[in-house]
Amino acid sequence: MQESLELLSRAINEWMPKNRPVSQNPSAPELEKILDVSLGEQGCDQQSLEDAIKAYLHYNPDASQVDFFKLLYSGRNKHALLGDWITSLSNATMHTYQVGPVATLMELELIRQWNKLVGFNDGKNEGEGVMVAGGSQANLIGMMLARHHVCPDYKTKGAGGRTLVAYVSDQAHYSGQKAANVLGIGTDNLIAVASDDNGRICPVALQQEIDKSVAQGHIPFYIGITAGTTVIGAYDPVAACSKIARAHNIWLHIDGAWGGPILFSEQYRHLLADSHLADSFTWDAHKLMNVPITAAVILVKHEGALRACCSGGGGEYLFHADENAAYNLGERSIQCGRRADALKVWLSWKAIGNQGFAAKIDHLQSIKAECVEMVEQSESLEMLAPSVYLNVLFRYRPEHMTDEQEIRKLNIEICKTMMRNGGPYVDYAQYKGRYGIRLILANGEVTREHISVLLDQCELVGRELAGQ
Ligand SMILES: Cc1ncc(COP(=O)(O)O)c(C=O)c1O
């Protein structure tokens, strides 16, 4: 242990120097040539292990830096990082209270607090939930709950000739497709409903798609709307979709993996004001709350729904009917071994508090507003979508350039060049057929100055590439 601690200390102090490039950007073939990752019959010496750790840290993009704008997380949450280390130290698992007693109580408290924010424990309902291995799994369970709600015998009998149909918007995360595949729904039966100019699902189009399915004798069972879409951060209209869901007895799930934390902010929670109307909700703590990956939860309004849907087996050796049986979270989960992710989330929530997360969101929203203003004032940059949350999708376009393919190529090249330069790290994305640069504001340390430098770089690199 002491040896490992010393190594960790060297890794932090020596192998991750301050101001190192955000990305080394090695190509896979290059890296394969440089690194020997082969395994063999014989064990190796300590130096080989140290070299491997050094290389791992060196070549991995540094998501802790303030210039890391690529993903839906950036920076470092020191409390959560400590929690992650302690979790590995304990190697607890979460199927029963017995083997993770403190983490179980922490997870239950987190679920209470999350449900309070979403509005699932409102006096009438208590709400429930379970932590899962990421937002994709939370969305999968949301769809599974929906399937169980409409066809409870699907769990035991299978499809039995029935065709179930799910609806998400054309801006939804691809985890909907994964879920439709895993659950035997069939990806063709996941309908991508048209979104409007603001990237929000069109309720009229949703209704039309449902009518079409019913006319075909199919069973609409799941509406999955998004709070904070992946590319532009749009919030689907909850109340209008809830009305449609209720009228057809369809389960309404909100994917708040990225945009759920807006509920911390008094100033901005109106974007998700009707979240309590949903049946289930996905929340990723490893995105805006910046807890080390993975930390996510599926929240459910109806108590007992998770156990009814997910349980099965384990009673003969694991889930003993003892005095703590009600605390065994494993029967709500599709996992057996499950990491004690609660500790890192609980520690950071305890340290930062609701107000701390709210302050982070409010700060980033004000930086976002300044960023949008800078883009709009620039002669060569333009916004590609409205920005209500913390995504800014814009592009570089010289005055003379009108061909969409040319603009697309130029913006992709800008991102690649900036990545190679090791400075501010952004990525390109496509929205409604047009390509631009996606900037994600997830790091609470980011200032107007960082944004100004980033936009200047985009213009500078763009000008050079366009030969101006
Ligand atoms: C809106 C949305 N939902 C779900 C996910 C999937 O979450 P995870 O990466 O935790 O599986 C993402 C990931 O970016 C997302 O943006």
The ligand as an SDF file (V2000), in Angstrom:
LIG
                    3D

 16 16  0  0  0  0  0  0  0  0999 V2000
  -28.3840   13.1020  -23.1800 C   0  0  0  0  0  0  0  0  0  0  0  0
  -27.5310   11.9150  -22.8800 C   0  0  0  0  0  0  0  0  0  0  0  0
  -28.0990   10.7990  -22.4170 N   0  0  0  0  0  0  0  0  0  0  0  0
  -27.3840    9.7020  -22.1290 C   0  0  0  0  0  0  0  0  0  0  0  0
  -26.0240    9.6870  -22.2980 C   0  0  0  0  0  0  0  0  0  0  0  0
  -25.2590    8.4370  -21.9980 C   0  0  0  0  0  0  0  0  0  0  0  0
  -24.6840    8.5500  -20.7690 O   0  0  0  0  0  0  0  0  0  0  0  0
  -23.4570    7.6150  -20.3340 P   0  0  0  0  0  0  0  0  0  0  0  0
  -22.3000    8.0740  -21.1230 O   0  0  0  0  0  0  0  0  0  0  0  0
  -23.3470    7.8880  -18.8750 O   0  0  0  0  0  0  0  0  0  0  0  0
  -23.8600    6.2180  -20.6290 O   0  0  0  0  0  0  0  0  0  0  0  0
  -25.3780   10.8280  -22.7710 C   0  0  0  0  0  0  0  0  0  0  0  0
  -23.9230   10.8350  -22.9620 C   0  0  0  0  0  0  0  0  0  0  0  0
  -23.3270   11.7450  -23.4290 O   0  0  0  0  0  0  0  0  0  0  0  0
  -26.1520   11.9670  -23.0780 C   0  0  0  0  0  0  0  0  0  0  0  0
  -25.5990   13.0720  -23.5680 O   0  0  0  0  0  0  0  0  0  0  0  0
  1  2  1  0
  2  3  1  0
  2 15  2  0
  3  4  2  0
  4  5  1  0
  5  6  1  0
  5 12  2  0
  6  7  1  0
  7  8  1  0
  8  9  2  0
  8 10  1  0
  8 11  1  0
 12 13  1  0
 12 15  1  0
 13 14  2  0
 15 16  1  0
M  END
$$$$
